[in-house]
Amino acid sequence: MRILILLMLAACALAGLQTWRIGGLHDEADQAQRIIGTLSAGIESRDNVINRLNDDAVTRERQEQSLRTKLTRASQEARDREVHLQRLLNENQEMRDWYGARLPDGIGRMHARPAFANAADYLRWLSGGDELSDTGKLTGH
């Protein structure tokens, strides 16, 4: 009978130990599920960023292509204007004389500007620019 009681106690102890181990395994499984959820959210976030970056790249590529097309069109228009101007100069002596004439001093000063390091320097120069003399007044020269 003692052996039976000892076997029953051993079986109860073994069952308790197994219950305790199963509880620990449940805790580990719950922790693993939380880690999997965190990692899944991280992967989803990364995938969203990758998709957004891919979309941005496609958009920029389209914009670049559009700008290249506009640049090509503008270059062609500039060449056409230059050819047209050259044709007019070749055909007309009066036009050649006008084209080769020196600009008036005021107009020349408007075209003259210093070299700028950046846009802020240009804006500062532009807003504080020298005024041209009034052509309706005598300058005293």
C-alpha atoms as an extended CHARMM CRD file, in Angstrom:
* protein
*
       141  EXT
         1         1  MET       CA              0.0000000000        0.0000000000        0.0000000000  PROA      1               0.0000000000
         2         2  ARG       CA              2.8710000000        2.2850000000        0.7340000000  PROA      2               0.0000000000
         3         3  ILE       CA              4.2240000000        1.6850000000       -2.7100000000  PROA      3               0.0000000000
         4         4  LEU       CA              0.8780000000        2.5620000000       -4.1770000000  PROA      4               0.0000000000
         5         5  ILE       CA              0.7580000000        5.7980000000       -2.1810000000  PROA      5               0.0000000000
         6         6  LEU       CA              4.3310000000        6.5990000000       -3.2020000000  PROA      6               0.0000000000
         7         7  LEU       CA              3.4470000000        5.8990000000       -6.8210000000  PROA      7               0.0000000000
         8         8  MET       CA              0.3590000000        8.1050000000       -6.5200000000  PROA      8               0.0000000000
         9         9  LEU       CA              2.4180000000       10.8990000000       -4.9410000000  PROA      9               0.0000000000
        10        10  ALA       CA              5.0580000000       10.5180000000       -7.6220000000  PROA      10              0.0000000000
        11        11  ALA       CA              2.3540000000       10.6210000000      -10.3010000000  PROA      11              0.0000000000
        12        12  CYS       CA              0.8250000000       13.7540000000       -8.7090000000  PROA      12              0.0000000000
        13        13  ALA       CA              4.2440000000       15.3660000000       -8.4660000000  PROA      13              0.0000000000
        14        14  LEU       CA              4.9410000000       14.4740000000      -12.0920000000  PROA      14              0.0000000000
        15        15  ALA       CA              1.5370000000       15.8460000000      -13.1450000000  PROA      15              0.0000000000
        16        16  GLY       CA              2.2090000000       19.0740000000      -11.1960000000  PROA      16              0.0000000000
        17        17  LEU       CA              5.6340000000       19.3820000000      -12.8000000000  PROA      17              0.0000000000
        18        18  GLN       CA              4.1280000000       18.8480000000      -16.2300000000  PROA      18              0.0000000000
        19        19  THR       CA              1.4100000000       21.4240000000      -15.4960000000  PROA      19              0.0000000000
        20        20  TRP       CA              4.0630000000       23.9230000000      -14.4110000000  PROA      20              0.0000000000
        21        21  ARG       CA              6.1170000000       23.2370000000      -17.5850000000  PROA      21              0.0000000000
        22        22  ILE       CA              3.0130000000       23.5800000000      -19.7700000000  PROA      22              0.0000000000
        23        23  GLY       CA              2.2560000000       26.9520000000      -18.1080000000  PROA      23              0.0000000000
        24        24  GLY       CA              5.8200000000       28.0630000000      -18.8510000000  PROA      24              0.0000000000
        25        25  LEU       CA              5.4520000000       26.9020000000      -22.4420000000  PROA      25              0.0000000000
        26        26  HSD       CA              2.2040000000       28.8820000000      -22.7450000000  PROA      26              0.0000000000
        27        27  ASP       CA              4.0290000000       31.9880000000      -21.4940000000  PROA      27              0.0000000000
        28        28  GLU       CA              6.8260000000       31.3990000000      -23.9860000000  PROA      28              0.0000000000
        29        29  ALA       CA              4.2680000000       30.8650000000      -26.7620000000  PROA      29              0.0000000000
        30        30  ASP       CA              2.5130000000       34.1210000000      -25.8370000000  PROA      30              0.0000000000
        31        31  GLN       CA              5.8530000000       35.9600000000      -25.8150000000  PROA      31              0.0000000000
        32        32  ALA       CA              6.7320000000       34.4140000000      -29.1830000000  PROA      32              0.0000000000
        33        33  GLN       CA              3.3570000000       35.5310000000      -30.5780000000  PROA      33              0.0000000000
        34        34  ARG       CA              4.0180000000       39.1040000000      -29.3700000000  PROA      34              0.0000000000
        35        35  ILE       CA              7.4540000000       39.0430000000      -31.0040000000  PROA      35              0.0000000000
        36        36  ILE       CA              5.9480000000       37.6690000000      -34.2210000000  PROA      36              0.0000000000
        37        37  GLY       CA              3.3090000000       40.4310000000      -34.1410000000  PROA      37              0.0000000000
        38        38  THR       CA              5.9810000000       43.1030000000      -33.6320000000  PROA      38              0.0000000000
        39        39  LEU       CA              8.1450000000       41.6740000000      -36.4000000000  PROA      39              0.0000000000
        40        40  SER       CA              5.1350000000       41.3880000000      -38.7310000000  PROA      40              0.0000000000
        41        41  ALA       CA              4.2590000000       45.0330000000      -38.0900000000  PROA      41              0.0000000000
        42        42  GLY       CA              7.8750000000       45.9960000000      -38.7790000000  PROA      42              0.0000000000
        43        43  ILE       CA              7.9020000000       44.0240000000      -42.0120000000  PROA      43              0.0000000000
        44        44  GLU       CA              4.5830000000       45.5660000000      -43.0790000000  PROA      44              0.0000000000
        45        45  SER       CA              5.9210000000       49.0360000000      -42.2960000000  PROA      45              0.0000000000
        46        46  ARG       CA              9.0850000000       48.3100000000      -44.2790000000  PROA      46              0.0000000000
        47        47  ASP       CA              7.0320000000       47.0340000000      -47.2090000000  PROA      47              0.0000000000
        48        48  ASN       CA              4.9010000000       50.1920000000      -47.1190000000  PROA      48              0.0000000000
        49        49  VAL       CA              8.0350000000       52.3460000000      -47.1740000000  PROA      49              0.0000000000
        50        50  ILE       CA              9.4560000000       50.3380000000      -50.0720000000  PROA      50              0.0000000000
        51        51  ASN       CA              6.1940000000       50.6910000000      -52.0190000000  PROA      51              0.0000000000
        52        52  ARG       CA              6.0760000000       54.4380000000      -51.3420000000  PROA      52              0.0000000000
        53        53  LEU       CA              9.7000000000       54.8310000000      -52.4360000000  PROA      53              0.0000000000
        54        54  ASN       CA              8.9960000000       52.8290000000      -55.5960000000  PROA      54              0.0000000000
        55        55  ASP       CA              5.9760000000       55.0300000000      -56.3250000000  PROA      55              0.0000000000
        56        56  ASP       CA              8.1010000000       58.1430000000      -55.7390000000  PROA      56              0.0000000000
        57        57  ALA       CA             10.7740000000       56.7840000000      -58.0780000000  PROA      57              0.0000000000
        58        58  VAL       CA              8.1970000000       56.1360000000      -60.8010000000  PROA      58              0.0000000000
        59        59  THR       CA              6.7500000000       59.6370000000      -60.3230000000  PROA      59              0.0000000000
        60        60  ARG       CA             10.2010000000       61.2260000000      -60.4930000000  PROA      60              0.0000000000
        61        61  GLU       CA             11.0270000000       59.2030000000      -63.5890000000  PROA      61              0.0000000000
        62        62  ARG       CA              7.8570000000       60.4800000000      -65.2800000000  PROA      62              0.0000000000
        63        63  GLN       CA              8.6580000000       64.0340000000      -64.2200000000  PROA      63              0.0000000000
        64        64  GLU       CA             12.2140000000       63.6790000000      -65.5040000000  PROA      64              0.0000000000
        65        65  GLN       CA             10.9310000000       62.3840000000      -68.8340000000  PROA      65              0.0000000000
        66        66  SER       CA              8.4870000000       65.2920000000      -69.0320000000  PROA      66              0.0000000000
        67        67  LEU       CA             11.2820000000       67.7680000000      -68.3000000000  PROA      67              0.0000000000
        68        68  ARG       CA             13.5150000000       66.1480000000      -70.9030000000  PROA      68              0.0000000000
        69        69  THR       CA             10.7110000000       66.4400000000      -73.4620000000  PROA      69              0.0000000000
        70        70  LYS       CA             10.1830000000       70.1050000000      -72.5620000000  PROA      70              0.0000000000
        71        71  LEU       CA             13.9280000000       70.7500000000      -72.7350000000  PROA      71              0.0000000000
        72        72  THR       CA             14.1300000000       69.1180000000      -76.1530000000  PROA      72              0.0000000000
        73        73  ARG       CA             11.1720000000       71.1950000000      -77.3400000000  PROA      73              0.0000000000
        74        74  ALA       CA             12.6830000000       74.4020000000      -75.9110000000  PROA      74              0.0000000000
        75        75  SER       CA             16.0480000000       73.6370000000      -77.5150000000  PROA      75              0.0000000000
        76        76  GLN       CA             14.3770000000       73.0710000000      -80.8690000000  PROA      76              0.0000000000
        77        77  GLU       CA             12.4420000000       76.3330000000      -80.5410000000  PROA      77              0.0000000000
        78        78  ALA       CA             15.6650000000       78.1800000000      -79.6700000000  PROA      78              0.0000000000
        79        79  ARG       CA             17.3970000000       76.6960000000      -82.7200000000  PROA      79              0.0000000000
        80        80  ASP       CA             14.4190000000       77.6460000000      -84.8900000000  PROA      80              0.0000000000
        81        81  ARG       CA             14.5260000000       81.2340000000      -83.5510000000  PROA      81              0.0000000000
        82        82  GLU       CA             18.2550000000       81.4240000000      -84.1630000000  PROA      82              0.0000000000
        83        83  VAL       CA             17.8520000000       80.1570000000      -87.7330000000  PROA      83              0.0000000000
        84        84  HSD       CA             15.0090000000       82.6260000000      -88.3150000000  PROA      84              0.0000000000
        85        85  LEU       CA             17.0520000000       85.5190000000      -86.8910000000  PROA      85              0.0000000000
        86        86  GLN       CA             20.0660000000       84.5410000000      -88.9690000000  PROA      86              0.0000000000
        87        87  ARG       CA             17.8800000000       84.3610000000      -92.0760000000  PROA      87              0.0000000000
        88        88  LEU       CA             16.5170000000       87.8610000000      -91.3410000000  PROA      88              0.0000000000
        89        89  LEU       CA             20.0280000000       89.2050000000      -90.8120000000  PROA      89              0.0000000000
        90        90  ASN       CA             21.2450000000       87.6610000000      -94.0490000000  PROA      90              0.0000000000
        91        91  GLU       CA             18.2950000000       89.0780000000      -96.0140000000  PROA      91              0.0000000000
        92        92  ASN       CA             18.1160000000       92.6060000000      -94.6260000000  PROA      92              0.0000000000
        93        93  GLN       CA             20.9730000000       95.1520000000      -94.3910000000  PROA      93              0.0000000000
        94        94  GLU       CA             18.9350000000       97.4550000000      -92.1300000000  PROA      94              0.0000000000
        95        95  MET       CA             18.3490000000       94.5540000000      -89.7250000000  PROA      95              0.0000000000
        96        96  ARG       CA             22.0930000000       93.7310000000      -89.7210000000  PROA      96              0.0000000000
        97        97  ASP       CA             22.9180000000       97.3520000000      -88.8850000000  PROA      97              0.0000000000
        98        98  TRP       CA             20.3650000000       97.4400000000      -86.0600000000  PROA      98              0.0000000000
        99        99  TYR       CA             21.5280000000       94.0810000000      -84.7000000000  PROA      99              0.0000000000
       100       100  GLY       CA             25.1880000000       95.1340000000      -84.7120000000  PROA      100             0.0000000000
       101       101  ALA       CA             24.5760000000       98.5580000000      -83.1310000000  PROA      101             0.0000000000
       102       102  ARG       CA             25.7030000000       99.2690000000      -79.5700000000  PROA      102             0.0000000000
       103       103  LEU       CA             22.9730000000       99.3470000000      -76.9200000000  PROA      103             0.0000000000
       104       104  PRO       CA             22.2540000000      102.6510000000      -75.1290000000  PROA      104             0.0000000000
       105       105  ASP       CA             24.1040000000      103.0260000000      -71.8020000000  PROA      105             0.0000000000
       106       106  GLY       CA             21.0150000000      102.5160000000      -69.6370000000  PROA      106             0.0000000000
       107       107  ILE       CA             20.1050000000       99.3040000000      -71.4290000000  PROA      107             0.0000000000
       108       108  GLY       CA             23.7090000000       98.1200000000      -71.2050000000  PROA      108             0.0000000000
       109       109  ARG       CA             23.6920000000       98.7260000000      -67.4280000000  PROA      109             0.0000000000
       110       110  MET       CA             20.4900000000       96.7210000000      -67.1540000000  PROA      110             0.0000000000
       111       111  HSD       CA             22.2130000000       93.7730000000      -68.8330000000  PROA      111             0.0000000000
       112       112  ALA       CA             25.3960000000       94.0710000000      -66.7680000000  PROA      112             0.0000000000
       113       113  ARG       CA             25.3810000000       92.1900000000      -63.4820000000  PROA      113             0.0000000000
       114       114  PRO       CA             28.0200000000       90.6650000000      -61.2390000000  PROA      114             0.0000000000
       115       115  ALA       CA             28.5800000000       86.9610000000      -60.7690000000  PROA      115             0.0000000000
       116       116  PHE       CA             26.4510000000       85.4720000000      -58.0030000000  PROA      116             0.0000000000
       117       117  ALA       CA             27.3160000000       82.6120000000      -55.6750000000  PROA      117             0.0000000000
       118       118  ASN       CA             23.6940000000       81.7410000000      -54.9540000000  PROA      118             0.0000000000
       119       119  ALA       CA             20.1010000000       82.8280000000      -55.4400000000  PROA      119             0.0000000000
       120       120  ALA       CA             20.0700000000       84.8920000000      -52.2360000000  PROA      120             0.0000000000
       121       121  ASP       CA             22.9400000000       87.0500000000      -53.5640000000  PROA      121             0.0000000000
       122       122  TYR       CA             21.0160000000       87.5930000000      -56.8010000000  PROA      122             0.0000000000
       123       123  LEU       CA             17.8340000000       88.5870000000      -54.9420000000  PROA      123             0.0000000000
       124       124  ARG       CA             19.8180000000       90.9570000000      -52.6960000000  PROA      124             0.0000000000
       125       125  TRP       CA             21.4200000000       92.5450000000      -55.7760000000  PROA      125             0.0000000000
       126       126  LEU       CA             18.0830000000       92.6920000000      -57.5700000000  PROA      126             0.0000000000
       127       127  SER       CA             16.2090000000       94.3840000000      -54.7130000000  PROA      127             0.0000000000
       128       128  GLY       CA             18.9860000000       96.9060000000      -54.0820000000  PROA      128             0.0000000000
       129       129  GLY       CA             19.7080000000       97.5660000000      -57.7450000000  PROA      129             0.0000000000
       130       130  ASP       CA             20.8810000000      100.8940000000      -59.0960000000  PROA      130             0.0000000000
       131       131  GLU       CA             18.1600000000      103.0190000000      -60.5770000000  PROA      131             0.0000000000
       132       132  LEU       CA             18.4530000000      104.1240000000      -64.1600000000  PROA      132             0.0000000000
       133       133  SER       CA             18.4640000000      107.8280000000      -64.8340000000  PROA      133             0.0000000000
       134       134  ASP       CA             15.1730000000      109.3870000000      -65.9390000000  PROA      134             0.0000000000
       135       135  THR       CA             15.4250000000      109.8890000000      -69.6920000000  PROA      135             0.0000000000
       136       136  GLY       CA             13.0870000000      112.8880000000      -69.5010000000  PROA      136             0.0000000000
       137       137  LYS       CA             15.4790000000      114.8820000000      -67.2740000000  PROA      137             0.0000000000
       138       138  LEU       CA             18.8140000000      116.3850000000      -68.1650000000  PROA      138             0.0000000000
       139       139  THR       CA             21.6790000000      114.6460000000      -66.4200000000  PROA      139             0.0000000000
       140       140  GLY       CA             24.1420000000      117.5490000000      -66.4850000000  PROA      140             0.0000000000
       141       141  HSD       CA             26.8010000000      115.7310000000      -68.4730000000  PROA      141             0.0000000000
